[in-house]
Amino acid sequence: MKKVMLVDDEIVIRENIRVCIDWEKEGFIYCGDAPDGEVALPLIEKWAPDILITDIKMPFMNGLELSSIVRQRLPDTKIIILSGHDEFSYARSALQIGVEEYCLKPVHSLDLIKLLHSVGDKIDHERRLKERKAYTREKLFGDLCGGLITTTEAIEAAASLSLNVISSRYAVLICDLRCSESAEYTDAASIMQAERIIDDKLSDTVSGWSFKRSRTEKVWIIHGDSASDLTATLDHIRHKLVPHLENELPCAVSFGVGSVQDRLQGIHLSFLEAEEDRNLHRLTKINQKELWNAAGRSAGTTAYLDRARFIEFLKIGTVSQLQEFVRDFAANLMEVDWKTSMYGYYLLNELMLESLQEAKKGFRSGEVSDSLVAELQGEIRKVSSWEESCRFLADLLEQLWTWRADAANKYSDIIAKVKSFIQQQYVNDRLSLQDAAEHVRVSPSHLSKVFSQETDQTFIEYLTQTRIRKAMELLQATNDKSYEIAYQVGYNDAHYFSNLFKKMTGMTTREFRRQGMPGSRSAEGEYHDSPERLA
């Protein structure tokens, strides 16, 4: 609520204005008053009112002198001049100082309330403009990838940056450049050279935007009109462009590619998938290097594992076929000398990493964490014979099949718990994704991804929809004021709530209350469609 302060040397006027307006009901906070500018000045600096109402003719320091000082010290404070002197010179001086409104005494309380709301709307408008101007490309795209901004906010922020982010399809590509396998050392010149090469190649291949997420990491948000065309472009990047760049670049590179999404909010989901893909890509590359080093040190080693065959069985195989398949599939590993060669270990590790990646994409389940990879690699290190290698492969398939079996019902339970949690906690203005993740005991990033996949909404979108739906109920079932309802549904800024309500429903709170629930018959006999975002 906006803070208001009054300065007038007539005590009757101060008392009348103070008691004749129900400040809280109108959405304002009455800070207090003072009899002249000199007394008022330290109070103004202490209270920092959003709106200052001041008389002109006062002893010691008049209203124009006070206004001039306030404009210098608190430029965001809006000033309303009250005066009983209908003289153009006063009005001209007030306008030169930069006061917001100039009106004559006596002023009716209803007129003053109308004036206060008008000035309050100007304050809100200026604040929104500042917020939009504060956005940079990096912050906008970073918030989109992080799921921290709604669709409407993103479009408005993009417009302030002269960007059009509206498209039919989106996907995210992440590139991580390292000048050595060690994250502690990075050569800035080599990274810049590599970035220029990648930018040149991608600019000829994709349409989209890019931003630096860290010193070594760059993100591309790719867009297009056709899902099939964008998927084909991503396949080209993954299977042709990336291998070419890995040979051409002066430093190590890991790429991650997310899935194609059909909504702006889907950028967040694609980004999370690209992160996981990038991490697995890096681990696979490290393992491939070690694999070939081991093969070079193991003369006569020709063992080979058909990874495509293993992945196919992972997708369609059954428990009854498991043992027979594994023993046949691992037949080549009989040649491996587990005591003197590391070659077999690297073959299993490479197969494990690719299986995790495919299971994650295919089953939309499970979380490929560093701890899971480390656990499986620990099991690989325990292998000391062909029989144990078969046992590891069987255990790996069974573990990934649990993802396949649980994919349908595992997340329905989590989603139901999160939705119930939101229904119980939406009045908390600080409710966050972190709170919900702690409630269902998963990581915030995992919950964000699962929630988006299963509901086709981000956590923020669902929370906002829940709050607006409840506000619609309260507007119809109670006589509470809009600012009171805002607090009851989790918004501590009544003007923000009012603007959001109109964006979501297409109506102001007053219009909604007057016309009735969307979809119901109005007094005029017309039907009002349900708001699209709340359908």
Secondary structure, DSSP 8 states (H G I E B T S, - for coil): -EEEEEE-S-HHHHHHHHHHS-TTTTTEEEEEEESSHHHHHHHHHHH--SEEEEESS-SSS-HHHHHHHHHHH-TT-EEEEEES---HHHHHHHHHHT-SEEEESS--HHHHHHHHHHHHHHHHHHHHHHHHHH--HHHHHHHHHHT-S-HHHHHHHHHHTT-----SEEEEEEEEEESSSSTT---HHHHHHHHHHHHHHHHTT--EEEEE-SSSEEEEEEEES-HHHHHHHHHHIIIIIHHHHHHHSSSEEEEEE---BSSTTHHHHHHHHHHHHHHHHHHHHHHHHHHHHHHHHSTT------HHHHHHHHHH--GGGHHHHHHHHGGGGGG--TTT-SHHHHHHHHHHHHHHHHHHHHH--S---HHHHHHHHHHHHT--SHHHHHHHHHHHHHHHHHHHHHHHHHHHHHHHHHHHHHHHHTT-TT--HHHHHHHHTS-HHHHHHHHHHHHSS-HHHHHHHHHHHHHHHHHHH----HHHHHHHTT-S-HHHHHHHHHHHHSS-HHHHHHH-STTSB-TTS-B----GGG-
